[in-house]
Amino acid sequence: MGAAVESRYSFRAGPYSSHSLLLAAFPVKGEGRRVLDLGCAGGYLATALAQRGYRVTGVEQPGGAPPGFPREVELVEADLDRGLPRLKGQFDYVLCADVLEHLKDPVKLLGEIRNVLALDGRVIASLPNSGNLYFRLNILAGRFPRHAHGLFDRTHLHFCMWANWVELFRSAGFAREKFHSSGIPVGLAFSSLAHTLPIRAAERVSYELARIWKTMFAYQFIVTWRPAGGRA
């Protein structure tokens, strides 16, 4: 998996963003629990968790982490398409933020993740929704854009709807525990107006629609998964 791909992303602090929802999925206080952040990019999520008392290890492609990577996060360089690197001990949480859709074989990696999870460990993932209305309308119109970010990110190798993601995790031995949806990040499309009342209102409406009808309006699924049954 190309970590240079992940490093093109930056932290989105809006109350309805996938990043805010991911951080909210963790207990407020880390209390020394271990987190493995896969495809950690510049370490923006890892740093936020470290500041809350978690011990965080980030994995990024060799040369993919930017200069000045945060010192409070342990960095391990590895290509995730070749599997997990050699890691010490087990982790209470594994964070997969905007990463699985970029991998050649995400099921294989999830199988390896099960082996580094603590007995009561959890995977917390953000997963793009290819069933989103915007995606559907483009396909209906005969278009398949190749964008730098978003649902039509040109580096995505997998385009999954909700049922596809559930099946993918199930085949790797995981069951869903908690679920949230993020709405379309309207402010990214209109960056100069991102903090204005109309844009904030549009993002709130998008978020509420995603809550009501996730398969149609969710931009991303933010899901906590637990191992199903015994460890593989």
N, CA, C and O of each residue as an XYZ file, in Angstrom:
928
protein
N       0.843     -1.188      0.000
C       0.000      0.000      0.000
C       0.873      1.230      0.000
O       1.795      1.309      0.812
N       0.635      2.186     -0.858
C       1.467      3.351     -0.958
C       1.145      4.386      0.088
O       0.105      5.040      0.013
N       2.017      4.548      1.063
C       1.771      5.528      2.094
C       1.844      6.935      1.557
O       1.261      7.849      2.140
N       2.556      7.132      0.447
C       2.551      8.454     -0.153
C       1.143      8.844     -0.527
O       0.800     10.026     -0.528
N       0.325      7.860     -0.845
C      -1.083      8.115     -1.102
C      -1.751      8.676      0.130
O      -2.441      9.693      0.062
N      -1.545      8.007      1.279
C      -2.202      8.441      2.493
C      -1.732      9.818      2.929
O      -2.521     10.575      3.496
N      -0.471     10.172      2.685
C       0.058     11.435      3.139
C      -0.565     12.616      2.417
O      -0.355     13.760      2.820
N      -1.325     12.364      1.360
C      -2.016     13.464      0.692
C      -3.208     13.953      1.506
O      -3.775     15.002      1.201
N      -3.588     13.218      2.522
C      -4.734     13.572      3.342
C      -4.294     14.391      4.550
O      -3.170     14.247      5.033
N      -5.188     15.250      5.034
C      -4.897     16.042      6.215
C      -6.075     15.945      7.179
O      -7.162     15.495      6.815
N      -5.839     16.373      8.407
C      -6.857     16.231      9.434
C      -8.052     17.141      9.153
O      -7.894     18.320      8.836
N      -9.244     16.570      9.276
C     -10.485     17.327      9.108
C     -11.165     17.405     10.470
O     -11.617     16.398     11.014
N     -11.227     18.615     11.004
C     -11.649     18.799     12.394
C     -13.133     19.087     12.550
O     -13.593     19.254     13.679
N     -13.896     19.152     11.479
C     -15.319     19.457     11.586
C     -16.053     18.454     12.446
O     -15.643     17.296     12.516
N     -17.133     18.863     13.108
C     -17.845     17.965     14.036
C     -18.470     16.757     13.357
O     -18.756     15.761     14.022
N     -18.690     16.822     12.035
C     -19.323     15.716     11.317
C     -18.342     14.972     10.410
O     -18.745     14.132      9.607
N     -17.060     15.287     10.545
C     -16.066     14.659      9.671
C     -15.775     13.239     10.127
O     -16.004     12.895     11.287
N     -15.269     12.415      9.215
C     -14.915     11.046      9.569
C     -13.801     11.019     10.610
O     -13.766     10.118     11.448
N     -12.893     11.990     10.570
C     -11.802     12.014     11.536
C     -12.327     12.269     12.946
O     -11.890     11.626     13.900
N     -13.259     13.202     13.077
C     -13.845     13.470     14.389
C     -14.617     12.263     14.895
O     -14.568     11.941     16.082
N     -15.324     11.600     14.002
C     -16.092     10.413     14.388
C     -15.174      9.247     14.746
O     -15.485      8.470     15.649
N     -14.050      9.119     14.049
C     -13.075      8.088     14.398
C     -12.523      8.303     15.803
O     -12.465      7.369     16.602
N     -12.121      9.531     16.099
C     -11.574      9.819     17.425
C     -12.628      9.609     18.508
O     -12.309      9.172     19.614
N     -13.877      9.918     18.192
C     -14.959      9.737     19.162
C     -15.237      8.261     19.440
O     -15.844      7.927     20.458
N     -14.797      7.376     18.544
C     -15.019      5.941     18.739
C     -14.088      5.351     19.799
O     -14.316      4.240     20.277
N     -13.043      6.093     20.165
C     -12.119      5.638     21.203
C     -12.560      6.166     22.564
O     -13.144      7.247     22.645
N     -12.289      5.422     23.632
C     -12.515      5.978     24.971
C     -11.780      7.314     25.121
O     -10.705      7.511     24.554
N     -12.374      8.219     25.889
C     -11.805      9.564     26.024
C     -10.390      9.507     26.594
O      -9.505     10.230     26.136
N     -10.176      8.646     27.594
C      -8.858      8.531     28.217
C      -8.170      7.249     27.754
O      -8.733      6.157     27.838
N      -6.950      7.405     27.266
C      -6.223      6.253     26.754
C      -5.708      5.327     27.836
O      -5.716      4.108     27.662
N      -5.260      5.887     28.957
C      -4.777      5.120     30.101
C      -3.728      4.081     29.711
O      -3.697      2.973     30.247
N      -2.870      4.464     28.765
C      -1.761      3.604     28.385
C      -2.096      2.485     27.424
O      -1.225      1.682     27.091
N      -3.357      2.410     26.963
C      -3.705      1.359     26.014
C      -3.004      1.589     24.683
O      -2.728      2.727     24.303
N      -2.718      0.496     23.978
C      -1.922      0.568     22.758
C      -2.811      0.663     21.519
O      -3.826     -0.026     21.406
N      -2.405      1.531     20.599
C      -3.101      1.715     19.324
C      -2.111      1.518     18.193
O      -0.997      2.040     18.232
N      -2.521      0.763     17.187
C      -1.744      0.611     15.954
C      -2.485      1.371     14.857
O      -3.599      1.000     14.489
N      -1.874      2.430     14.335
C      -2.483      3.281     13.310
C      -1.862      2.910     11.962
O      -0.709      3.242     11.686
N      -2.636      2.221     11.131
C      -2.132      1.749      9.841
C      -2.370      2.798      8.755
O      -3.476      3.318      8.604
N      -1.307      3.098      8.001
C      -1.403      4.168      7.016
C      -1.550      5.499      7.711
O      -2.457      6.273      7.407
N      -0.647      5.770      8.657
C      -0.815      6.902      9.584
C      -0.507      8.257      8.966
O      -0.736      9.285      9.604
N       0.005      8.284      7.740
C       0.313      9.552      7.054
C       1.201     10.430      7.927
O       2.258      9.986      8.375
N       0.783     11.676      8.176
C       1.588     12.593      8.983
C       1.391     12.419     10.464
O       1.968     13.166     11.254
N       0.584     11.444     10.867
C       0.395     11.169     12.289
C      -0.610     12.057     12.975
O      -0.573     12.206     14.197
N      -1.531     12.666     12.196
C      -2.468     13.611     12.818
C      -3.463     12.928     13.744
O      -3.756     13.449     14.820
N      -3.990     11.768     13.347
C      -4.883     11.032     14.242
C      -4.091     10.393     15.378
O      -4.536     10.395     16.526
N      -2.924      9.847     15.060
C      -2.079      9.222     16.071
C      -1.697     10.215     17.161
O      -1.695      9.874     18.344
N      -1.375     11.442     16.765
C      -0.995     12.460     17.738
C      -2.156     12.799     18.659
O      -1.977     12.925     19.871
N      -3.347     12.947     18.087
C      -4.533     13.249     18.898
C      -4.771     12.158     19.931
O      -5.142     12.447     21.068
N      -4.558     10.899     19.539
C      -4.746      9.791     20.474
C      -3.635      9.761     21.528
O      -3.897      9.496     22.702
N      -2.412     10.030     21.114
C      -1.299     10.061     22.062
C      -1.521     11.136     23.119
O      -1.191     10.934     24.287
N      -2.074     12.266     22.721
C      -2.348     13.348     23.663
C      -3.443     12.976     24.660
O      -3.584     13.612     25.705
N      -4.212     11.946     24.331
C      -5.262     11.480     25.238
C      -4.781     10.326     26.114
O      -5.561      9.756     26.877
N      -3.503      9.983     26.006
C      -2.939      8.979     26.893
C      -2.786      7.598     26.299
O      -2.505      6.648     27.030
N      -2.962      7.455     24.997
C      -2.722      6.171     24.335
C      -1.251      6.063     23.945
O      -0.583      7.071     23.715
N      -0.758      4.840     23.874
C       0.577      4.577     23.332
C       0.385      4.147     21.886
O      -0.174      3.084     21.619
N       0.844      4.967     20.959
C       0.488      4.795     19.552
C       1.702      4.430     18.713
O       2.759      5.053     18.804
N       1.518      3.396     17.888
C       2.492      3.027     16.869
C       1.856      3.264     15.510
O       0.768      2.758     15.233
N       2.523      4.024     14.670
C       2.022      4.297     13.329
C       2.825      3.541     12.280
O       4.047      3.435     12.378
N       2.131      3.019     11.281
C       2.799      2.325     10.175
C       2.598      3.146      8.904
O       1.472      3.497      8.551
N       3.683      3.440      8.235
C       3.647      4.205      6.985
C       4.699      3.655      6.039
O       5.720      3.117      6.469
N       4.441      3.795      4.761
C       5.389      3.323      3.738
C       6.744      4.003      3.894
O       6.802      5.172      4.275
N       7.837      3.294      3.609
C       9.157      3.920      3.700
C       9.215      5.224      2.906
O       8.910      5.255      1.714
N       9.603      6.275      3.572
C       9.678      7.589      2.935
C       8.350      8.300      2.855
O       8.290      9.425      2.358
N       7.280      7.684      3.328
C       5.956      8.285      3.209
C       5.616      9.277      4.299
O       4.805     10.179      4.087
N       6.230      9.124      5.474
C       5.961     10.050      6.571
C       6.680     11.373      6.304
O       7.837     11.370      5.884
N       6.018     12.488      6.540
C       6.643     13.787      6.265
C       7.701     14.128      7.299
O       7.735     13.525      8.371
N       8.576     15.098      6.990
C       9.548     15.559      7.992
C       8.818     16.089      9.218
O       7.711     16.617      9.113
N       9.439     15.948     10.365
C       8.816     16.449     11.585
C       7.708     15.557     12.109
O       6.800     16.027     12.795
N       7.778     14.276     11.790
C       6.768     13.343     12.301
C       6.759     13.415     13.825
O       7.821     13.475     14.443
N       5.567     13.411     14.445
C       5.476     13.626     15.893
C       6.277     12.611     16.713
O       6.213     11.407     16.467
N       7.024     13.112     17.681
C       7.895     12.273     18.491
C       7.113     11.368     19.432
O       7.609     10.316     19.836
N       5.894     11.770     19.785
C       5.120     10.963     20.725
C       4.512      9.721     20.091
O       3.877      8.919     20.776
N       4.703      9.561     18.786
C       4.182      8.402     18.065
C       5.363      7.574     17.551
O       6.257      8.109     16.895
N       5.368      6.280     17.846
C       6.394      5.383     17.313
C       6.093      5.124     15.833
O       4.982      4.719     15.491
N       7.052      5.350     14.975
C       6.866      5.159     13.539
C       7.555      3.891     13.077
O       8.734      3.675     13.355
N       6.807      3.049     12.365
C       7.354      1.857     11.729
C       7.106      1.985     10.233
O       5.968      2.186      9.810
N       8.148      1.872      9.435
C       8.004      2.006      7.988
C       7.833      0.625      7.351
O       8.642     -0.278      7.565
N       6.761      0.481      6.565
C       6.493     -0.813      5.925
C       5.450     -0.620      4.837
O       4.618      0.284      4.909
N       5.507     -1.481      3.827
C       4.506     -1.504      2.766
C       3.400     -2.473      3.183
O       3.632     -3.680      3.251
N       2.219     -1.967      3.458
C       1.129     -2.811      3.952
C       0.644     -3.819      2.918
O       0.010     -4.810      3.282
N       0.922     -3.593      1.649
C       0.571     -4.597      0.645
C       1.401     -5.871      0.818
O       1.058     -6.919      0.271
N       2.470     -5.777      1.565
C       3.278     -6.962      1.868
C       2.935     -7.542      3.231
O       3.579     -8.487      3.687
N       1.936     -6.988      3.871
C       1.507     -7.467      5.176
C       1.998     -6.585      6.305
O       2.725     -5.615      6.090
N       1.591     -6.939      7.508
C       2.038     -6.188      8.676
C       3.531     -6.387      8.897
O       4.055     -7.480      8.681
N       4.209     -5.341      9.325
C       5.618     -5.514      9.699
C       5.716     -6.261     11.024
O       4.704     -6.513     11.678
N       6.924     -6.610     11.411
C       7.132     -7.263     12.698
C       6.900     -6.235     13.805
O       7.543     -5.186     13.836
N       5.981     -6.546     14.705
C       5.597     -5.614     15.762
C       5.780     -6.275     17.124
O       5.698     -7.496     17.253
N       6.026     -5.459     18.124
C       6.217     -5.964     19.478
C       4.891     -5.955     20.229
O       4.210     -4.931     20.287
N       4.530     -7.097     20.803
C       3.357     -7.148     21.649
C       2.051     -7.084     20.882
O       2.018     -7.221     19.659
N       0.965     -6.869     21.632
C      -0.369     -6.807     21.056
C      -0.977     -5.437     21.296
O      -0.486     -4.650     22.105
N      -2.069     -5.167     20.564
C      -2.664     -3.843     20.573
C      -4.129     -3.917     20.994
O      -4.855     -4.847     20.644
N      -4.532     -2.910     21.753
C      -5.927     -2.819     22.187
C      -6.831     -2.323     21.059
O      -8.006     -2.683     20.984
N      -6.267     -1.497     20.189
C      -7.015     -0.965     19.051
C      -6.122     -0.939     17.816
O      -4.928     -0.650     17.899
N      -6.720     -1.245     16.681
C      -6.052     -1.036     15.399
C      -6.919     -0.066     14.610
O      -8.105     -0.314     14.397
N      -6.324      1.033     14.178
C      -7.020      2.085     13.449
C      -6.726      1.955     11.961
O      -5.568      1.973     11.543
N      -7.786      1.824     11.164
C      -7.668      1.765      9.702
C      -8.460      2.932      9.124
O      -9.631      2.783      8.773
N      -7.825      4.079      9.027
C      -8.498      5.289      8.565
C      -8.154      5.534      7.100
O      -7.021      5.888      6.774
N      -9.128      5.348      6.224
C      -8.937      5.612      4.792
C      -7.765      4.810      4.221
O      -6.935      5.354      3.491
N      -7.697      3.530      4.549
C      -6.547      2.749      4.108
C      -6.931      1.461      3.381
O      -6.282      1.110      2.396
N      -7.959      0.750      3.830
C      -8.246     -0.581      3.285
C      -8.603     -0.533      1.803
O      -8.275     -1.458      1.060
N      -9.264      0.525      1.367
C      -9.665      0.625     -0.033
C      -8.476      0.800     -0.970
O      -8.619      0.660     -2.185
N      -7.299      1.106     -0.415
C      -6.087      1.289     -1.217
C      -5.262      0.012     -1.342
O      -4.309     -0.034     -2.120
N      -5.616     -1.021     -0.587
C      -4.785     -2.226     -0.530
C      -5.181     -3.253     -1.580
O      -6.347     -3.338     -1.966
N      -4.216     -4.026     -2.038
C      -4.496     -5.081     -3.015
C      -5.334     -6.199     -2.401
O      -6.222     -6.746     -3.054
N      -5.048     -6.538     -1.142
C      -5.742     -7.653     -0.493
C      -6.077     -7.278      0.948
O      -5.390     -7.717      1.870
N      -7.125     -6.471      1.158
C      -7.451     -6.038      2.522
C      -7.851     -7.182      3.442
O      -7.622     -7.100      4.648
N      -8.444     -8.250      2.906
C      -8.839     -9.384      3.744
C      -7.604    -10.040      4.363
O      -7.620    -10.415      5.536
N      -6.555    -10.176      3.588
C      -5.309    -10.759      4.099
C      -4.752     -9.917      5.237
O      -4.330    -10.454      6.261
N      -4.751     -8.603      5.061
C      -4.229     -7.739      6.121
C      -5.100     -7.834      7.370
O      -4.577     -7.876      8.483
N      -6.420     -7.870      7.199
C      -7.308     -7.976      8.357
C      -7.060     -9.285      9.115
O      -7.138     -9.325     10.343
N      -6.765    -10.340      8.378
C      -6.433    -11.599      9.040
C      -5.186    -11.466      9.890
O      -5.118    -12.028     10.984
N      -4.202    -10.733      9.406
C      -2.982    -10.513     10.176
C      -3.248     -9.601     11.373
O      -2.635     -9.753     12.430
N      -4.164     -8.660     11.196
C      -4.512     -7.762     12.295
C      -5.084     -8.546     13.469
O      -4.800     -8.232     14.625
N      -5.885     -9.559     13.182
C      -6.465    -10.362     14.269
C      -5.379    -10.939     15.168
O      -5.576    -11.092     16.373
N      -4.254    -11.253     14.585
C      -3.186    -11.889     15.352
C      -2.403    -10.915     16.228
O      -1.660    -11.350     17.107
N      -2.551     -9.612     16.010
C      -1.864     -8.644     16.869
C      -2.824     -7.942     17.813
O      -2.403     -7.095     18.601
N      -4.110     -8.278     17.749
C      -5.091     -7.695     18.665
C      -5.027     -8.377     20.025
O      -4.843     -9.591     20.113
N      -5.178     -7.591     21.080
C      -5.363     -8.152     22.411
C      -6.682     -8.919     22.444
O      -7.506     -8.780     21.540
N      -6.882     -9.726     23.479
C      -8.062    -10.585     23.541
C      -9.359     -9.803     23.416
O     -10.313    -10.281     22.803
N      -9.406     -8.603     23.992
C     -10.607     -7.772     23.895
C     -10.384     -6.597     22.944
O     -11.031     -5.557     23.067
N      -9.456     -6.773     21.990
C      -9.098     -5.694     21.078
C     -10.179     -5.403     20.052
O     -11.073     -6.217     19.820
N     -10.082     -4.223     19.439
C     -11.054     -3.778     18.451
C     -10.357     -3.121     17.259
O      -9.292     -2.521     17.405
N     -10.967     -3.240     16.087
C     -10.536     -2.514     14.893
C     -11.520     -1.372     14.681
O     -12.732     -1.587     14.693
N     -11.014     -0.177     14.490
C     -11.848      0.988     14.205
C     -11.464      1.489     12.821
O     -10.307      1.833     12.578
N     -12.436      1.529     11.915
C     -12.130      1.815     10.511
C     -13.079      2.847      9.929
O     -14.254      2.903     10.293
N     -12.561      3.662      9.022
C     -13.410      4.509      8.183
C     -13.370      3.929      6.775
O     -12.300      3.641      6.238
N     -14.567      3.762      6.179
C     -14.715      3.023      4.929
C     -15.582      3.818      3.961
O     -16.724      4.135      4.293
N     -15.077      4.149      2.773
C     -15.869      4.946      1.831
C     -17.074      4.173      1.314
O     -17.029      2.953      1.157
N     -18.149      4.907      1.051
C     -19.403      4.307      0.594
C     -19.618      4.542     -0.893
O     -19.963      5.649     -1.308
N     -19.416      3.514     -1.688
C     -19.641      3.632     -3.134
C     -21.119      3.543     -3.489
O     -21.482      3.579     -4.665
N     -21.973      3.427     -2.472
C     -23.412      3.498     -2.699
C     -23.972      4.889     -2.467
O     -25.179      5.100     -2.588
N     -23.107      5.843     -2.133
C     -23.537      7.220     -1.906
C     -24.243      7.779     -3.137
O     -23.886      7.451     -4.269
N     -25.245      8.623     -2.909
C     -26.035      9.165     -4.005
C     -25.165      9.839     -5.055
O     -25.417      9.682     -6.250
N     -24.154     10.582     -4.641
C     -23.258     11.248     -5.583
C     -22.558     10.232     -6.484
O     -22.438     10.440     -7.691
N     -22.102      9.140     -5.890
C     -21.438      8.082     -6.658
C     -22.419      7.466     -7.652
O     -22.084      7.269     -8.820
N     -23.628      7.164     -7.189
C     -24.629      6.534     -8.041
C     -25.010      7.419     -9.230
O     -25.167      6.932    -10.350
N     -25.157      8.722     -8.975
C     -25.566      9.625    -10.049
C     -24.485      9.723    -11.121
O     -24.787      9.790    -12.312
N     -23.226      9.729    -10.691
C     -22.142      9.761    -11.674
C     -22.154      8.511    -12.546
O     -22.009      8.603    -13.765
N     -22.324      7.344    -11.929
C     -22.357      6.101    -12.691
C     -23.566      6.076    -13.617
O     -23.466      5.641    -14.764
N     -24.710      6.542    -13.119
C     -25.919      6.578    -13.936
C     -25.737      7.461    -15.166
O     -26.290      7.187    -16.231
N     -24.949      8.531    -15.000
C     -24.694      9.447    -16.107
C     -23.564      8.960    -17.013
O     -23.184      9.651    -17.959
N     -23.028      7.777    -16.729
C     -21.956      7.232    -17.561
C     -20.602      7.830    -17.270
O     -19.719      7.805    -18.128
N     -20.414      8.377    -16.059
C     -19.134      8.992    -15.699
C     -18.467      8.206    -14.577
O     -19.130      7.694    -13.675
N     -17.150      8.123    -14.651
C     -16.359      7.557    -13.556
C     -15.131      8.450    -13.404
O     -14.064      8.143    -13.936
N     -15.287      9.569    -12.668
C     -14.184     10.519    -12.524
C     -13.000      9.893    -11.798
O     -13.150      8.889    -11.101
N     -11.840     10.481    -11.961
C     -10.642     10.036    -11.245
C     -10.099     11.245    -10.505
O      -9.338     12.037    -11.061
N     -10.493     11.379     -9.256
C     -10.152     12.541     -8.460
C      -8.929     12.279     -7.575
O      -8.479     11.142     -7.431
N      -8.406     13.358     -6.989
C      -7.273     13.234     -6.073
C      -7.722     12.759     -4.693
O      -6.928     12.191     -3.944
N      -8.992     12.991     -4.355
C      -9.521     12.618     -3.053
C     -10.957     12.133     -3.236
O     -11.519     12.184     -4.330
N     -11.525     11.666     -2.144
C     -12.960     11.404     -2.124
C     -13.359     10.039     -2.648
O     -12.534      9.135     -2.779
N     -14.648      9.913     -2.944
C     -15.206      8.622     -3.341
C     -14.638      8.110     -4.655
O     -14.587      6.901     -4.882
N     -14.207      9.026     -5.525
C     -13.619      8.637     -6.809
C     -12.104      8.818     -6.807
O     -11.500      9.069     -7.849
N     -11.502      8.691     -5.640
C     -10.044      8.773     -5.525
C      -9.405      7.806     -6.527
O      -9.727      6.618     -6.548
N      -8.515      8.317     -7.339
C      -7.928      7.507     -8.408
C      -7.002      6.421     -7.888
O      -6.602      5.539     -8.649
N      -6.651      6.465     -6.599
C      -5.788      5.430     -6.038
C      -6.583      4.330     -5.324
O      -5.988      3.389     -4.798
N      -7.911      4.433     -5.298
C      -8.707      3.363     -4.698
C      -8.659      2.113     -5.581
O      -8.796      2.191     -6.802
N      -8.464      0.977     -4.946
C      -8.492     -0.297     -5.657
C      -9.810     -1.034     -5.437
O     -10.139     -1.965     -6.172
N     -10.562     -0.611     -4.422
C     -11.824     -1.272     -4.094
C     -12.921     -0.218     -3.949
O     -12.719      0.817     -3.314
N     -14.070     -0.488     -4.536
C     -15.228      0.399     -4.458
C     -16.372     -0.416     -3.872
O     -16.986     -1.233     -4.559
N     -16.650     -0.183     -2.593
C     -17.558     -1.050     -1.846
C     -18.757     -0.280     -1.307
O     -18.644      0.873     -0.890
N     -19.902     -0.943     -1.327
C     -21.071     -0.469     -0.616
C     -21.074     -1.121      0.763
O     -20.183     -1.907      1.086
N     -22.091     -0.789      1.581
C     -22.133     -1.282      2.944
C     -22.066     -2.804      3.005
O     -21.269     -3.361      3.759
N     -22.897     -3.477      2.217
C     -22.928     -4.945      2.256
C     -21.579     -5.537      1.874
O     -21.183     -6.573      2.408
N     -20.865     -4.885      0.951
C     -19.541     -5.377      0.548
C     -18.547     -5.298      1.705
O     -17.766     -6.222      1.932
N     -18.590     -4.171      2.438
C     -17.669     -4.019      3.564
C     -17.970     -5.040      4.657
O     -17.056     -5.628      5.235
N     -19.254     -5.246      4.934
C     -19.629     -6.225      5.960
C     -19.111     -7.611      5.583
O     -18.570     -8.327      6.426
N     -19.275     -7.982      4.327
C     -18.823     -9.289      3.875
C     -17.303     -9.390      3.929
O     -16.758    -10.434      4.288
N     -16.621     -8.308      3.574
C     -15.157     -8.311      3.602
C     -14.653     -8.553      5.022
O     -13.777     -9.392      5.234
N     -15.198     -7.827      5.993
C     -14.760     -8.007      7.378
C     -15.185     -9.366      7.917
O     -14.439    -10.002      8.661
N     -16.376     -9.811      7.547
C     -16.848    -11.111      8.006
C     -15.940    -12.230      7.505
O     -15.657    -13.176      8.239
N     -15.488    -12.125      6.268
C     -14.617    -13.162      5.714
C     -13.257    -13.178      6.397
O     -12.546    -14.182      6.354
N     -12.892    -12.043      7.038
C     -11.632    -11.984      7.781
C     -11.827    -12.329      9.253
O     -10.870    -12.310     10.027
N     -13.073    -12.648      9.647
C     -13.320    -13.084     11.020
C     -13.703    -11.985     11.982
O     -13.413    -12.075     13.175
N     -14.368    -10.919     11.469
C     -14.788     -9.821     12.331
C     -16.299     -9.641     12.291
O     -16.949     -9.946     11.292
N     -16.844     -9.143     13.391
C     -18.264     -8.816     13.480
C     -18.413     -7.352     13.872
O     -17.593     -6.815     14.617
N     -19.459     -6.712     13.368
C     -19.678     -5.298     13.656
C     -20.111     -5.107     15.105
O     -20.913     -5.878     15.632
N     -19.568     -4.066     15.744
C     -19.947     -3.747     17.115
C     -20.645     -2.390     17.212
O     -21.724     -2.290     17.795
N     -20.036     -1.347     16.645
C     -20.626     -0.007     16.670
C     -20.523      0.598     15.273
O     -19.650      0.236     14.485
N     -21.430      1.525     14.983
C     -21.506      2.067     13.626
C     -21.925      3.528     13.652
O     -22.812      3.919     14.411
N     -21.275      4.332     12.811
C     -21.672      5.720     12.580
C     -21.456      6.030     11.097
O     -20.691      5.348     10.415
N     -22.133      7.059     10.614
C     -21.972      7.508      9.227
C     -21.521      8.960      9.218
O     -21.944      9.757     10.055
N     -20.663      9.294      8.268
C     -20.314     10.701      8.052
C     -21.024     11.182      6.789
O     -21.289     10.407      5.870
N     -21.324     12.475      6.767
C     -21.943     13.065      5.587
C     -20.888     13.573      4.616
O     -19.689     13.510      4.887
N     -21.352     14.073      3.490
C     -20.437     14.637      2.491
C     -19.726     15.856      3.072
O     -20.391     16.756      3.585
N     -18.388     15.915      3.008
C     -17.643     17.064      3.540
C     -17.734     18.262      2.590
O     -16.803     18.548      1.838
N     -18.840     18.933      2.639
C     -19.118     20.029      1.704
C     -18.024     21.089      1.759
O     -17.671     21.678      0.737
N     -17.492     21.329      2.948
C     -16.464     22.354      3.102
C     -15.210     22.091      2.302
O     -14.490     23.031      1.965
N     -14.921     20.818      1.983
C     -13.746     20.516      1.172
C     -13.915     20.994     -0.258
O     -12.948     21.392     -0.907
N     -15.143     20.955     -0.743
C     -15.409     21.407     -2.112
C     -15.445     22.927     -2.206
O     -15.204     23.493     -3.272
N     -15.744     23.580     -1.099
C     -15.830     25.051     -1.062
C     -14.965     25.538      0.095
O     -15.464     26.080      1.081
N     -13.656     25.333     -0.051
C     -12.740     25.580      1.066
C     -12.753     27.026      1.547
O     -12.592     27.280      2.741
N     -12.939     27.970      0.640
C     -12.932     29.373      1.045
C     -14.166     29.735      1.869
O     -14.184     30.757      2.556
N     -15.191     28.898      1.795
C     -16.433     29.151      2.533
C     -16.656     28.123      3.640
O     -17.745     28.039      4.208
N     -15.620     27.344      3.942
C     -15.786     26.176      4.811
C     -16.369     26.514      6.171
O     -17.084     25.699      6.753
N     -16.078     27.700      6.688
C     -16.520     28.047      8.040
C     -17.738     28.973      8.048
O     -18.089     29.539      9.083
N     -18.367     29.118      6.909
C     -19.552     29.970      6.853
C     -20.792     29.190      7.278
O     -20.814     27.959      7.241
N     -21.815     29.926      7.679
C     -23.046     29.299      8.170
C     -23.711     28.407      7.121
O     -24.145     27.310      7.471
N     -23.816     28.824      5.835
C     -24.451     27.944      4.845
C     -23.738     26.602      4.669
O     -24.389     25.565      4.539
N     -22.403     26.620      4.665
C     -21.658     25.381      4.496
C     -21.804     24.496      5.725
O     -21.965     23.281      5.605
N     -21.749     25.098      6.895
C     -21.936     24.313      8.119
C     -23.331     23.694      8.152
O     -23.503     22.547      8.563
N     -24.323     24.470      7.713
C     -25.690     23.948      7.687
C     -25.810     22.801      6.688
O     -26.483     21.806      6.957
N     -25.147     22.943      5.521
C     -25.193     21.884      4.507
C     -24.541     20.606      5.033
O     -25.034     19.507      4.779
N     -23.439     20.746      5.763
C     -22.773     19.567      6.320
C     -23.626     18.909      7.395
O     -23.632     17.684      7.521
N     -24.350     19.719      8.173
C     -25.236     19.140      9.191
C     -26.381     18.364      8.520
O     -26.731     17.266      8.955
N     -26.956     18.941      7.466
C     -28.033     18.246      6.746
C     -27.519     16.946      6.150
O     -28.193     15.918      6.226
N     -26.319     16.984      5.552
C     -25.732     15.780      4.966
C     -25.501     14.716      6.026
O     -25.738     13.532      5.787
N     -25.036     15.138      7.200
C     -24.791     14.206      8.295
C     -26.093     13.554      8.773
O     -26.131     12.349      9.025
N     -27.151     14.348      8.896
C     -28.430     13.809      9.357
C     -29.023     12.848      8.328
O     -29.591     11.817      8.688
N     -28.890     13.187      7.061
C     -29.368     12.277      6.016
C     -28.617     10.942      6.070
O     -29.207      9.878      5.887
N     -27.309     11.018      6.323
C     -26.507      9.801      6.411
C     -26.931      8.945      7.594
O     -26.875      7.717      7.525
N     -27.351      9.583      8.673
C     -27.828      8.831      9.839
C     -29.144      8.128      9.526
O     -29.376      7.006      9.976
N     -30.002      8.789      8.758
C     -31.328      8.251      8.465
C     -31.252      7.111      7.441
O     -31.925      6.090      7.583
N     -30.418      7.305      6.403
C     -30.352      6.322      5.312
C     -28.888      6.135      4.939
O     -28.397      6.753      3.995
N     -28.203      5.293      5.675
C     -26.751      5.190      5.536
C     -26.317      4.695      4.170
O     -25.336      5.193      3.618
N     -27.032      3.716      3.609
C     -26.567      3.136      2.347
C     -26.669      4.118      1.182
O     -25.962      3.976      0.184
N     -27.543      5.109      1.305
C     -27.729      6.082      0.230
C     -26.949      7.376      0.456
O     -26.434      7.961     -0.497
N     -26.858      7.826      1.699
C     -26.317      9.161      1.945
C     -25.009      9.193      2.727
O     -24.372     10.245      2.793
N     -24.587      8.080      3.321
C     -23.312      8.096      4.038
C     -22.163      8.331      3.059
O     -22.119      7.743      1.978
N     -21.251      9.187      3.452
C     -20.030      9.410      2.680
C     -18.995      8.368      3.080
O     -18.324      7.776      2.234
N     -18.882      8.159      4.379
C     -18.033      7.098      4.908
C     -18.748      6.410      6.054
O     -19.564      7.009      6.753
N     -18.420      5.129      6.232
C     -18.883      4.374      7.379
C     -17.754      4.353      8.404
O     -16.615      4.031      8.067
N     -18.063      4.693      9.643
C     -17.078      4.638     10.722
C     -17.527      3.511     11.641
O     -18.540      3.633     12.331
N     -16.775      2.415     11.649
C     -17.248      1.175     12.252
C     -16.211      0.603     13.217
O     -15.015      0.578     12.926
N     -16.694      0.147     14.364
C     -15.880     -0.608     15.304
C     -16.194     -2.087     15.124
O     -17.353     -2.498     15.170
N     -15.148     -2.877     14.918
C     -15.290     -4.308     14.668
C     -14.601     -5.092     15.775
O     -13.556     -4.681     16.280
N     -15.188     -6.217     16.147
C     -14.583     -7.124     17.123
C     -14.325     -8.474     16.456
O     -15.044     -8.855     15.532
N     -13.316     -9.191     16.911
C     -13.103    -10.545     16.379
C     -14.312    -11.429     16.672
O     -14.838    -11.420     17.784
N     -14.746    -12.184     15.681
C     -15.878    -13.097     15.844
C     -15.337    -14.480     16.146
O     -14.606    -15.047     15.334
N     -15.684    -15.036     17.302
C     -15.203    -16.369     17.652
C     -13.758    -16.342     18.093
O     -13.257    -15.310     18.539
N     -13.086    -17.477     17.971
C     -11.697    -17.603     18.401
C     -10.743    -16.925     17.448
O     -11.098    -16.592     16.317
N      -9.536    -16.728     17.917
C      -8.504    -16.089     17.096
C      -8.035    -17.030     15.994
O      -7.845    -18.223     16.227
N      -7.845    -16.477     14.773
C      -7.407    -17.309     13.648
C      -5.990    -17.822     13.871
O      -5.453    -18.540     13.027
